[in-house]
Amino acid sequence: MSGLKSSSNNLILLRYYFGFLSFSVIYIRLVIIKLS
């Protein structure tokens, strides 16, 4: 069960990481649009 729990935790971390990645990409695009 401990292995299953760690894998689920890794999935949650991946979900947060990709969410932050997409948010940073959108933020960078907004900054570029404002600067141009």
PDB file of N, CA, C and O in Angstrom:
ATOM      1  N   MET A   1       0.829  -1.203   0.000  1.00  0.00           N
ATOM      2  CA  MET A   1       0.000   0.000   0.000  1.00  0.00           C
ATOM      3  C   MET A   1       0.864   1.255   0.000  1.00  0.00           C
ATOM      4  O   MET A   1       0.479   2.281  -0.559  1.00  0.00           O
ATOM      5  N   SER A   2       2.030   1.168   0.627  1.00  0.00           N
ATOM      6  CA  SER A   2       2.887   2.354   0.696  1.00  0.00           C
ATOM      7  C   SER A   2       3.357   2.753  -0.709  1.00  0.00           C
ATOM      8  O   SER A   2       3.462   3.940  -1.017  1.00  0.00           O
ATOM      9  N   GLY A   3       3.636   1.760  -1.555  1.00  0.00           N
ATOM     10  CA  GLY A   3       4.056   2.075  -2.916  1.00  0.00           C
ATOM     11  C   GLY A   3       2.951   2.752  -3.702  1.00  0.00           C
ATOM     12  O   GLY A   3       3.204   3.687  -4.462  1.00  0.00           O
ATOM     13  N   LEU A   4       1.718   2.280  -3.518  1.00  0.00           N
ATOM     14  CA  LEU A   4       0.574   2.881  -4.202  1.00  0.00           C
ATOM     15  C   LEU A   4       0.368   4.316  -3.734  1.00  0.00           C
ATOM     16  O   LEU A   4       0.058   5.201  -4.531  1.00  0.00           O
ATOM     17  N   LYS A   5       0.543   4.537  -2.428  1.00  0.00           N
ATOM     18  CA  LYS A   5       0.360   5.879  -1.874  1.00  0.00           C
ATOM     19  C   LYS A   5       1.407   6.834  -2.440  1.00  0.00           C
ATOM     20  O   LYS A   5       1.085   7.971  -2.784  1.00  0.00           O
ATOM     21  N   SER A   6       2.661   6.381  -2.541  1.00  0.00           N
ATOM     22  CA  SER A   6       3.729   7.238  -3.051  1.00  0.00           C
ATOM     23  C   SER A   6       3.481   7.569  -4.531  1.00  0.00           C
ATOM     24  O   SER A   6       3.744   8.689  -4.971  1.00  0.00           O
ATOM     25  N   SER A   7       2.977   6.596  -5.289  1.00  0.00           N
ATOM     26  CA  SER A   7       2.713   6.850  -6.710  1.00  0.00           C
ATOM     27  C   SER A   7       1.587   7.869  -6.869  1.00  0.00           C
ATOM     28  O   SER A   7       1.636   8.716  -7.762  1.00  0.00           O
ATOM     29  N   SER A   8       0.570   7.789  -6.003  1.00  0.00           N
ATOM     30  CA  SER A   8      -0.532   8.756  -6.074  1.00  0.00           C
ATOM     31  C   SER A   8      -0.024  10.141  -5.696  1.00  0.00           C
ATOM     32  O   SER A   8      -0.451  11.142  -6.271  1.00  0.00           O
ATOM     33  N   ASN A   9       0.894  10.198  -4.720  1.00  0.00           N
ATOM     34  CA  ASN A   9       1.476  11.484  -4.336  1.00  0.00           C
ATOM     35  C   ASN A   9       2.276  12.063  -5.502  1.00  0.00           C
ATOM     36  O   ASN A   9       2.255  13.271  -5.737  1.00  0.00           O
ATOM     37  N   ASN A  10       2.983  11.194  -6.231  1.00  0.00           N
ATOM     38  CA  ASN A  10       3.741  11.657  -7.393  1.00  0.00           C
ATOM     39  C   ASN A  10       2.801  12.205  -8.456  1.00  0.00           C
ATOM     40  O   ASN A  10       3.118  13.199  -9.109  1.00  0.00           O
ATOM     41  N   LEU A  11       1.639  11.565  -8.640  1.00  0.00           N
ATOM     42  CA  LEU A  11       0.669  12.053  -9.616  1.00  0.00           C
ATOM     43  C   LEU A  11       0.148  13.419  -9.213  1.00  0.00           C
ATOM     44  O   LEU A  11      -0.029  14.292 -10.063  1.00  0.00           O
ATOM     45  N   ILE A  12      -0.102  13.616  -7.917  1.00  0.00           N
ATOM     46  CA  ILE A  12      -0.582  14.920  -7.445  1.00  0.00           C
ATOM     47  C   ILE A  12       0.496  15.980  -7.669  1.00  0.00           C
ATOM     48  O   ILE A  12       0.192  17.097  -8.087  1.00  0.00           O
ATOM     49  N   LEU A  13       1.750  15.633  -7.392  1.00  0.00           N
ATOM     50  CA  LEU A  13       2.849  16.579  -7.602  1.00  0.00           C
ATOM     51  C   LEU A  13       2.968  16.926  -9.085  1.00  0.00           C
ATOM     52  O   LEU A  13       3.186  18.085  -9.438  1.00  0.00           O
ATOM     53  N   LEU A  14       2.823  15.910  -9.961  1.00  0.00           N
ATOM     54  CA  LEU A  14       2.888  16.169 -11.400  1.00  0.00           C
ATOM     55  C   LEU A  14       1.755  17.088 -11.827  1.00  0.00           C
ATOM     56  O   LEU A  14       1.956  17.969 -12.663  1.00  0.00           O
ATOM     57  N   ARG A  15       0.560  16.895 -11.261  1.00  0.00           N
ATOM     58  CA  ARG A  15      -0.595  17.722 -11.619  1.00  0.00           C
ATOM     59  C   ARG A  15      -0.349  19.171 -11.217  1.00  0.00           C
ATOM     60  O   ARG A  15      -0.629  20.088 -11.988  1.00  0.00           O
ATOM     61  N   TYR A  16       0.180  19.379 -10.000  1.00  0.00           N
ATOM     62  CA  TYR A  16       0.486  20.745  -9.555  1.00  0.00           C
ATOM     63  C   TYR A  16       1.586  21.352 -10.425  1.00  0.00           C
ATOM     64  O   TYR A  16       1.530  22.533 -10.770  1.00  0.00           O
ATOM     65  N   TYR A  17       2.606  20.523 -10.786  1.00  0.00           N
ATOM     66  CA  TYR A  17       3.725  21.031 -11.579  1.00  0.00           C
ATOM     67  C   TYR A  17       3.254  21.484 -12.957  1.00  0.00           C
ATOM     68  O   TYR A  17       3.631  22.561 -13.419  1.00  0.00           O
ATOM     69  N   PHE A  18       2.427  20.663 -13.618  1.00  0.00           N
ATOM     70  CA  PHE A  18       1.937  21.033 -14.950  1.00  0.00           C
ATOM     71  C   PHE A  18       0.987  22.221 -14.874  1.00  0.00           C
ATOM     72  O   PHE A  18       0.956  23.050 -15.784  1.00  0.00           O
ATOM     73  N   GLY A  19       0.211  22.308 -13.797  1.00  0.00           N
ATOM     74  CA  GLY A  19      -0.669  23.462 -13.624  1.00  0.00           C
ATOM     75  C   GLY A  19       0.132  24.736 -13.480  1.00  0.00           C
ATOM     76  O   GLY A  19      -0.213  25.762 -14.067  1.00  0.00           O
ATOM     77  N   PHE A  20       1.209  24.676 -12.696  1.00  0.00           N
ATOM     78  CA  PHE A  20       2.071  25.844 -12.524  1.00  0.00           C
ATOM     79  C   PHE A  20       2.779  26.176 -13.830  1.00  0.00           C
ATOM     80  O   PHE A  20       2.962  27.350 -14.154  1.00  0.00           O
ATOM     81  N   LEU A  21       3.177  25.157 -14.581  1.00  0.00           N
ATOM     82  CA  LEU A  21       3.863  25.363 -15.858  1.00  0.00           C
ATOM     83  C   LEU A  21       2.945  26.084 -16.846  1.00  0.00           C
ATOM     84  O   LEU A  21       3.363  27.046 -17.491  1.00  0.00           O
ATOM     85  N   SER A  22       1.698  25.623 -16.968  1.00  0.00           N
ATOM     86  CA  SER A  22       0.753  26.256 -17.894  1.00  0.00           C
ATOM     87  C   SER A  22       0.441  27.681 -17.444  1.00  0.00           C
ATOM     88  O   SER A  22       0.299  28.574 -18.279  1.00  0.00           O
ATOM     89  N   PHE A  23       0.334  27.905 -16.126  1.00  0.00           N
ATOM     90  CA  PHE A  23       0.060  29.240 -15.607  1.00  0.00           C
ATOM     91  C   PHE A  23       1.216  30.178 -15.927  1.00  0.00           C
ATOM     92  O   PHE A  23       0.989  31.323 -16.318  1.00  0.00           O
ATOM     93  N   SER A  24       2.453  29.710 -15.766  1.00  0.00           N
ATOM     94  CA  SER A  24       3.613  30.554 -16.053  1.00  0.00           C
ATOM     95  C   SER A  24       3.692  30.873 -17.541  1.00  0.00           C
ATOM     96  O   SER A  24       4.080  31.980 -17.915  1.00  0.00           O
ATOM     97  N   VAL A  25       3.327  29.914 -18.398  1.00  0.00           N
ATOM     98  CA  VAL A  25       3.346  30.158 -19.847  1.00  0.00           C
ATOM     99  C   VAL A  25       2.322  31.233 -20.207  1.00  0.00           C
ATOM    100  O   VAL A  25       2.618  32.127 -21.001  1.00  0.00           O
ATOM    101  N   ILE A  26       1.127  31.157 -19.636  1.00  0.00           N
ATOM    102  CA  ILE A  26       0.092  32.154 -19.906  1.00  0.00           C
ATOM    103  C   ILE A  26       0.536  33.517 -19.395  1.00  0.00           C
ATOM    104  O   ILE A  26       0.317  34.528 -20.062  1.00  0.00           O
ATOM    105  N   TYR A  27       1.163  33.557 -18.211  1.00  0.00           N
ATOM    106  CA  TYR A  27       1.631  34.820 -17.628  1.00  0.00           C
ATOM    107  C   TYR A  27       2.707  35.449 -18.506  1.00  0.00           C
ATOM    108  O   TYR A  27       2.703  36.660 -18.728  1.00  0.00           O
ATOM    109  N   ILE A  28       3.637  34.620 -19.009  1.00  0.00           N
ATOM    110  CA  ILE A  28       4.706  35.131 -19.872  1.00  0.00           C
ATOM    111  C   ILE A  28       4.114  35.681 -21.165  1.00  0.00           C
ATOM    112  O   ILE A  28       4.573  36.708 -21.665  1.00  0.00           O
ATOM    113  N   ARG A  29       3.109  35.017 -21.709  1.00  0.00           N
ATOM    114  CA  ARG A  29       2.463  35.510 -22.938  1.00  0.00           C
ATOM    115  C   ARG A  29       1.803  36.854 -22.679  1.00  0.00           C
ATOM    116  O   ARG A  29       1.896  37.751 -23.518  1.00  0.00           O
ATOM    117  N   LEU A  30       1.139  37.018 -21.539  1.00  0.00           N
ATOM    118  CA  LEU A  30       0.503  38.298 -21.210  1.00  0.00           C
ATOM    119  C   LEU A  30       1.549  39.399 -21.083  1.00  0.00           C
ATOM    120  O   LEU A  30       1.327  40.518 -21.547  1.00  0.00           O
ATOM    121  N   VAL A  31       2.685  39.098 -20.460  1.00  0.00           N
ATOM    122  CA  VAL A  31       3.752  40.092 -20.303  1.00  0.00           C
ATOM    123  C   VAL A  31       4.302  40.487 -21.659  1.00  0.00           C
ATOM    124  O   VAL A  31       4.555  41.666 -21.908  1.00  0.00           O
ATOM    125  N   ILE A  32       4.492  39.511 -22.543  1.00  0.00           N
ATOM    126  CA  ILE A  32       5.025  39.807 -23.886  1.00  0.00           C
ATOM    127  C   ILE A  32       4.033  40.678 -24.656  1.00  0.00           C
ATOM    128  O   ILE A  32       4.434  41.608 -25.355  1.00  0.00           O
ATOM    129  N   ILE A  33       2.746  40.379 -24.529  1.00  0.00           N
ATOM    130  CA  ILE A  33       1.734  41.177 -25.232  1.00  0.00           C
ATOM    131  C   ILE A  33       1.740  42.615 -24.706  1.00  0.00           C
ATOM    132  O   ILE A  33       1.598  43.560 -25.482  1.00  0.00           O
ATOM    133  N   LYS A  34       1.902  42.781 -23.397  1.00  0.00           N
ATOM    134  CA  LYS A  34       1.918  44.132 -22.826  1.00  0.00           C
ATOM    135  C   LYS A  34       3.179  44.888 -23.236  1.00  0.00           C
ATOM    136  O   LYS A  34       3.133  46.100 -23.444  1.00  0.00           O
ATOM    137  N   LEU A  35       4.304  44.185 -23.353  1.00  0.00           N
ATOM    138  CA  LEU A  35       5.564  44.845 -23.687  1.00  0.00           C
ATOM    139  C   LEU A  35       5.622  45.225 -25.161  1.00  0.00           C
ATOM    140  O   LEU A  35       6.218  46.242 -25.516  1.00  0.00           O
ATOM    141  N   SER A  36       5.010  44.420 -26.017  1.00  0.00           N
ATOM    142  CA  SER A  36       5.119  44.677 -27.461  1.00  0.00           C
ATOM    143  C   SER A  36       4.237  45.831 -27.907  1.00  0.00           C
ATOM    144  O   SER A  36       4.217  46.170 -29.091  1.00  0.00           O
TER     145      SER A  36
END
